[in-house]
Amino acid sequence: MVSVPNVKLNSGKLIPAVGLGVWKTPQNVASEIVPKALDAGYRHVDSAAVYKNEQEVSEAIAAWLKKNPSVKREDIFYTS
């Protein structure tokens, strides 16, 4: 897994500098690529209601976390 630098937000929270954006990603594709990105080391996923794939993305993250119990939910930065 590649180490990605973090950026410190004004709140003090750290966010990975590189994230997976799912704009224009169809729902069925989003549910397939999110686990692959998490497997590859991504810990930041960017979505939005207007993308119409939030549910698939969040379900994919939840399913991936169940299969990878060593990673905690707070380790994934999901923006929406």
C-alpha positions in Angstrom: 0.0 0.0 0.0 1.3 3.5 -0.9 1.5 6.1 1.8 -0.5 9.2 1.0 0.3 12.4 2.8 -2.5 14.1 4.9 -3.6 17.7 4.9 -4.6 19.2 8.2 -7.9 21.0 8.1 -8.8 24.1 10.2 -10.7 21.8 12.5 -7.5 19.9 13.2 -8.8 16.8 11.5 -6.4 15.2 8.9 -7.7 14.3 5.5 -5.8 12.3 2.9 -4.4 14.5 0.1 -5.5 12.1 -2.5 -9.0 10.7 -2.8 -11.3 8.7 -5.1 -13.9 11.0 -6.7 -17.0 9.2 -8.0 -18.5 12.1 -10.0 -20.3 10.7 -13.1 -19.8 7.2 -11.8 -22.9 5.0 -12.4 -24.3 3.4 -9.2 -23.3 -0.2 -10.2 -19.8 0.9 -11.1 -19.4 2.9 -7.9 -20.2 -0.2 -5.8 -17.5 -2.1 -7.7 -14.7 0.4 -7.7 -14.9 1.7 -4.1 -13.8 -1.6 -2.6 -11.0 -1.9 -5.1 -9.8 1.7 -4.3 -9.9 0.9 -0.6 -7.9 -2.3 -1.2 -5.4 -0.2 -3.1 -5.0 2.1 -0.1 -7.4 4.9 -0.7 -8.8 6.3 2.5 -10.7 9.2 1.1 -13.8 8.9 -1.1 -15.6 12.0 -2.4 -19.3 11.8 -3.4 -22.3 14.1 -3.4 -26.1 13.8 -3.5 -26.1 15.2 -7.0 -23.9 12.3 -8.1 -26.8 9.9 -7.3 -24.5 7.2 -6.1 -24.1 8.0 -2.4 -26.0 5.0 -1.2 -23.9 2.6 -3.3 -20.7 4.2 -2.2 -21.6 4.2 1.5 -22.8 0.6 1.3 -19.6 -0.4 -0.4 -17.5 1.3 2.3 -19.5 -0.5 5.0 -19.2 -3.9 3.3 -15.5 -3.4 2.8 -15.0 -2.4 6.5 -16.8 -5.6 7.6 -14.3 -7.6 5.5 -11.3 -5.6 6.8 -11.8 -5.3 10.6 -8.3 -4.0 11.1 -9.4 -0.7 9.5 -11.8 1.5 11.5 -14.6 3.6 10.1 -12.7 6.7 11.4 -9.8 5.8 9.1 -12.0 6.4 6.0 -12.6 10.0 5.1 -16.0 10.0 3.2 -17.0 13.4 1.9 -20.5 14.0 0.6 
